[in-house]
Amino acid sequence: MAYLESLAPFGVKRAVLTGLDGLVIEALGRGHPPAEVLAAELASLVRHMTPLAEALSGEVRRFTLATENHEILALRVGEYVLGAVIERGMDRKAVGQELTRIALKVQNL
């Protein structure tokens, strides 16, 4: 099943679905960063932020990384991570809502 296709109309540059091992399960888009790099780095960030989240009596569920020109929206769904790269100024809310919708499907994996 293709989970990420619904992000294409939002103008997402790159999106990935990965496990906590950082291996790509599904990818969408082209260009930089390569899907393998994005997946590995998102999984690494989740693993490294987990102790802080646990110290706050919680778990990593969602985070955003912003640079001068791009933003990465990421969601943790159990043992999976969804991430999308968008250009600054794009509709973050719509992309975030679509990622949440996809997360509901991924929970059933």
Number of C-alpha atoms within 10 A of each C-alpha: 6 9 19 21 14 15 21 14 8 14 14 19 18 23 29 26 31 25 20 21 15 19 17 18 15 17 23 19 19 12 8 11 13 14 23 15 13 25 27 17 13 27 24 14 13 22 13 12 12 15 14 12 14 11 9 9 8 11 15 19 14 16 14 12 10 13 9 7 9 15 18 21 21 25 23 23 21 13 12 20 26 27 26 25 24 22 17 14 9 14 12 16 9 12 22 18 11 16 22 18 13 21 20 12 12 17 11 6 6
